[in-house]
């Protein structure tokens, strides 16, 4: 019996099978940590877009008297301490707000806004609303938790 040893076939030149060497598992990149900034801005000197008096909060309104750039869709820009833009949002629809105790009227127009996907880092952030050169308001990162309430004017 040629090619057999003790009843066991002998394979000559047979390839041996090796298990592939496991490659080191790729470590996934961590997702960037971001946060969301929610806020409102209130502006005095409003025009009620209807003919109602300011007799209750929540009535639709719009800004006027030098605040015409503060309107639905106006841009809200967030910059970091280096001055780089890190988030952009837009103003929502205005509603009458902040009852004036002396006159009994609602003489502010308040707009809500939201900026999502802001890179989370310690330090200072600045907010600019609209396109007029009114400057920016600066906050520490910890002050951007909750709702940021801004007032332009009086």
C-alpha positions as YAML, in Angstrom:
chain: A
units: angstrom
residues:
- id: 1
  name: UNK
  ca: [0.00, 0.00, 0.00]
- id: 2
  name: UNK
  ca: [1.92, 2.86, -1.20]
- id: 3
  name: UNK
  ca: [1.02, 6.30, 0.13]
- id: 4
  name: UNK
  ca: [-0.48, 4.86, 3.29]
- id: 5
  name: UNK
  ca: [1.05, 4.39, 6.64]
- id: 6
  name: UNK
  ca: [-0.59, 2.02, 9.00]
- id: 7
  name: UNK
  ca: [-3.87, 2.32, 7.17]
- id: 8
  name: UNK
  ca: [-3.87, 6.13, 7.23]
- id: 9
  name: UNK
  ca: [-3.60, 7.87, 3.89]
- id: 10
  name: UNK
  ca: [-0.68, 10.24, 3.61]
- id: 11
  name: UNK
  ca: [-1.20, 13.40, 1.65]
- id: 12
  name: UNK
  ca: [1.90, 14.73, 0.02]
- id: 13
  name: UNK
  ca: [2.08, 18.44, -0.69]
- id: 14
  name: UNK
  ca: [-1.25, 19.11, 0.99]
- id: 15
  name: UNK
  ca: [-1.86, 22.69, 1.96]
- id: 16
  name: UNK
  ca: [-2.39, 23.38, 5.55]
- id: 17
  name: UNK
  ca: [-5.25, 25.65, 6.55]
- id: 18
  name: UNK
  ca: [-4.50, 28.45, 8.95]
- id: 19
  name: UNK
  ca: [-7.08, 30.56, 10.65]
- id: 20
  name: UNK
  ca: [-6.72, 34.18, 9.63]
- id: 21
  name: UNK
  ca: [-4.93, 36.30, 12.17]
- id: 22
  name: UNK
  ca: [-7.57, 38.41, 13.80]
- id: 23
  name: UNK
  ca: [-7.06, 42.05, 13.00]
- id: 24
  name: UNK
  ca: [-7.17, 44.40, 15.90]
- id: 25
  name: UNK
  ca: [-10.70, 45.69, 16.17]
- id: 26
  name: UNK
  ca: [-10.98, 49.27, 15.05]
- id: 27
  name: UNK
  ca: [-11.87, 51.56, 17.88]
- id: 28
  name: UNK
  ca: [-14.81, 53.69, 16.78]
- id: 29
  name: UNK
  ca: [-14.26, 57.41, 16.97]
- id: 30
  name: UNK
  ca: [-16.25, 58.88, 19.81]
- id: 31
  name: UNK
  ca: [-19.22, 60.95, 18.72]
- id: 32
  name: UNK
  ca: [-18.60, 64.65, 19.29]
- id: 33
  name: UNK
  ca: [-20.37, 65.91, 22.37]
- id: 34
  name: UNK
  ca: [-22.81, 68.68, 21.55]
- id: 35
  name: UNK
  ca: [-25.48, 70.61, 23.36]
- id: 36
  name: UNK
  ca: [-28.54, 72.72, 22.55]
- id: 37
  name: UNK
  ca: [-29.11, 76.35, 23.50]
- id: 38
  name: UNK
  ca: [-32.72, 77.51, 23.94]
- id: 39
  name: UNK
  ca: [-33.63, 81.13, 24.36]
- id: 40
  name: UNK
  ca: [-35.97, 84.04, 23.95]
- id: 41
  name: UNK
  ca: [-35.40, 87.65, 23.04]
- id: 42
  name: UNK
  ca: [-37.85, 90.40, 24.01]
- id: 43
  name: UNK
  ca: [-37.92, 93.69, 22.14]
- id: 44
  name: UNK
  ca: [-39.84, 96.84, 23.15]
- id: 45
  name: UNK
  ca: [-41.80, 99.09, 20.79]
- id: 46
  name: UNK
  ca: [-43.91, 96.52, 19.04]
- id: 47
  name: UNK
  ca: [-46.65, 96.74, 16.48]
- id: 48
  name: UNK
  ca: [-49.56, 94.42, 17.10]
- id: 49
  name: UNK
  ca: [-49.96, 92.79, 13.68]
- id: 50
  name: UNK
  ca: [-53.70, 92.86, 14.20]
- id: 51
  name: UNK
  ca: [-55.72, 95.76, 15.54]
- id: 52
  name: UNK
  ca: [-55.99, 94.41, 19.07]
- id: 53
  name: UNK
  ca: [-54.86, 96.31, 22.11]
- id: 54
  name: UNK
  ca: [-52.20, 94.62, 24.20]
- id: 55
  name: UNK
  ca: [-54.74, 93.32, 26.65]
- id: 56
  name: UNK
  ca: [-53.37, 89.82, 27.04]
- id: 57
  name: UNK
  ca: [-50.12, 87.97, 26.46]
- id: 58
  name: UNK
  ca: [-49.50, 85.77, 23.47]
- id: 59
  name: UNK
  ca: [-50.98, 87.95, 20.75]
- id: 60
  name: UNK
  ca: [-48.97, 87.97, 17.50]
- id: 61
  name: UNK
  ca: [-46.67, 90.97, 17.21]
- id: 62
  name: UNK
  ca: [-43.64, 92.28, 15.38]
- id: 63
  name: UNK
  ca: [-40.78, 94.58, 16.26]
- id: 64
  name: UNK
  ca: [-40.53, 98.18, 15.07]
- id: 65
  name: UNK
  ca: [-38.93, 101.51, 15.94]
- id: 66
  name: UNK
  ca: [-35.33, 100.58, 15.23]
- id: 67
  name: UNK
  ca: [-35.74, 96.86, 15.82]
- id: 68
  name: UNK
  ca: [-37.10, 95.97, 12.39]
- id: 69
  name: UNK
  ca: [-34.36, 93.34, 11.87]
- id: 70
  name: UNK
  ca: [-35.69, 91.41, 14.86]
- id: 71
  name: UNK
  ca: [-38.40, 89.41, 13.13]
- id: 72
  name: UNK
  ca: [-39.40, 85.79, 12.50]
- id: 73
  name: UNK
  ca: [-36.55, 84.02, 10.71]
- id: 74
  name: UNK
  ca: [-33.87, 86.51, 11.84]
- id: 75
  name: UNK
  ca: [-30.55, 84.82, 12.51]
- id: 76
  name: UNK
  ca: [-29.23, 84.03, 15.99]
- id: 77
  name: UNK
  ca: [-25.46, 83.38, 15.93]
- id: 78
  name: UNK
  ca: [-23.43, 81.67, 18.65]
- id: 79
  name: UNK
  ca: [-19.64, 82.07, 18.66]
- id: 80
  name: UNK
  ca: [-16.99, 80.55, 20.90]
- id: 81
  name: UNK
  ca: [-14.23, 82.37, 22.79]
- id: 82
  name: UNK
  ca: [-12.09, 82.39, 19.63]
- id: 83
  name: UNK
  ca: [-14.83, 84.13, 17.67]
- id: 84
  name: UNK
  ca: [-15.63, 81.10, 15.50]
- id: 85
  name: UNK
  ca: [-19.31, 80.50, 14.71]
- id: 86
  name: UNK
  ca: [-20.35, 77.31, 16.46]
- id: 87
  name: UNK
  ca: [-24.11, 77.47, 15.96]
- id: 88
  name: UNK
  ca: [-26.86, 79.27, 14.11]
- id: 89
  name: UNK
  ca: [-30.58, 79.41, 14.80]
- id: 90
  name: UNK
  ca: [-33.54, 81.53, 13.79]
- id: 91
  name: UNK
  ca: [-36.21, 83.50, 15.61]
- id: 92
  name: UNK
  ca: [-39.71, 82.08, 15.71]
- id: 93
  name: UNK
  ca: [-42.96, 84.04, 15.54]
- id: 94
  name: UNK
  ca: [-43.27, 87.00, 17.90]
- id: 95
  name: UNK
  ca: [-45.87, 87.11, 20.67]
- id: 96
  name: UNK
  ca: [-46.76, 89.93, 23.06]
- id: 97
  name: UNK
  ca: [-45.13, 89.45, 26.44]
- id: 98
  name: UNK
  ca: [-44.00, 91.14, 29.68]
- id: 99
  name: UNK
  ca: [-46.98, 93.07, 30.98]
- id: 100
  name: UNK
  ca: [-46.06, 96.65, 31.81]
- id: 101
  name: UNK
  ca: [-47.56, 97.22, 35.28]
- id: 102
  name: UNK
  ca: [-47.68, 101.00, 34.82]
- id: 103
  name: UNK
  ca: [-49.69, 101.02, 31.58]
- id: 104
  name: UNK
  ca: [-51.44, 97.65, 31.86]
- id: 105
  name: UNK
  ca: [-50.32, 96.80, 28.33]
- id: 106
  name: UNK
  ca: [-48.07, 94.19, 26.80]
- id: 107
  name: UNK
  ca: [-45.43, 96.34, 25.19]
- id: 108
  name: UNK
  ca: [-42.74, 93.77, 24.39]
- id: 109
  name: UNK
  ca: [-42.57, 91.29, 21.56]
- id: 110
  name: UNK
  ca: [-40.91, 88.01, 22.51]
- id: 111
  name: UNK
  ca: [-39.34, 85.57, 20.04]
- id: 112
  name: UNK
  ca: [-38.19, 82.03, 20.87]
- id: 113
  name: UNK
  ca: [-35.08, 80.51, 19.27]
- id: 114
  name: UNK
  ca: [-33.04, 77.32, 19.42]
- id: 115
  name: UNK
  ca: [-29.51, 76.39, 18.34]
- id: 116
  name: UNK
  ca: [-28.69, 72.67, 18.14]
- id: 117
  name: UNK
  ca: [-25.44, 70.76, 17.64]
- id: 118
  name: UNK
  ca: [-23.20, 73.22, 19.51]
- id: 119
  name: UNK
  ca: [-19.77, 71.65, 20.22]
- id: 120
  name: UNK
  ca: [-19.52, 71.27, 23.98]
- id: 121
  name: UNK
  ca: [-16.44, 72.89, 25.46]
- id: 122
  name: UNK
  ca: [-15.78, 74.88, 28.61]
- id: 123
  name: UNK
  ca: [-15.39, 78.59, 28.20]
- id: 124
  name: UNK
  ca: [-17.26, 81.59, 26.92]
- id: 125
  name: UNK
  ca: [-19.86, 81.80, 24.17]
- id: 126
  name: UNK
  ca: [-21.36, 84.95, 22.64]
- id: 127
  name: UNK
  ca: [-24.84, 85.43, 21.18]
- id: 128
  name: UNK
  ca: [-25.74, 87.93, 18.45]
- id: 129
  name: UNK
  ca: [-29.31, 88.41, 17.21]
- id: 130
  name: UNK
  ca: [-30.39, 90.09, 13.98]
- id: 131
  name: UNK
  ca: [-28.25, 92.01, 11.54]
- id: 132
  name: UNK
  ca: [-27.88, 95.39, 13.27]
- id: 133
  name: UNK
  ca: [-24.55, 96.22, 14.97]
- id: 134
  name: UNK
  ca: [-25.88, 95.93, 18.55]
- id: 135
  name: UNK
  ca: [-22.98, 93.82, 19.78]
- id: 136
  name: UNK
  ca: [-23.05, 90.46, 21.47]
- id: 137
  name: UNK
  ca: [-23.88, 89.11, 24.89]
- id: 138
  name: UNK
  ca: [-21.31, 86.74, 26.38]
- id: 139
  name: UNK
  ca: [-22.08, 83.77, 28.62]
- id: 140
  name: UNK
  ca: [-20.08, 81.06, 30.34]
- id: 141
  name: UNK
  ca: [-20.95, 77.57, 29.10]
- id: 142
  name: UNK
  ca: [-22.72, 76.81, 32.40]
- id: 143
  name: UNK
  ca: [-25.03, 79.82, 31.89]
- id: 144
  name: UNK
  ca: [-26.40, 78.32, 28.67]
- id: 145
  name: UNK
  ca: [-28.24, 75.55, 30.51]
- id: 146
  name: UNK
  ca: [-32.00, 76.07, 30.51]
- id: 147
  name: UNK
  ca: [-33.52, 79.04, 28.68]
- id: 148
  name: UNK
  ca: [-31.39, 82.09, 27.92]
- id: 149
  name: UNK
  ca: [-33.64, 85.16, 28.24]
- id: 150
  name: UNK
  ca: [-32.43, 88.26, 26.41]
- id: 151
  name: UNK
  ca: [-33.92, 91.75, 26.16]
- id: 152
  name: UNK
  ca: [-32.92, 94.29, 23.55]
- id: 153
  name: UNK
  ca: [-33.74, 97.91, 24.30]
- id: 154
  name: UNK
  ca: [-35.18, 99.45, 27.45]
...
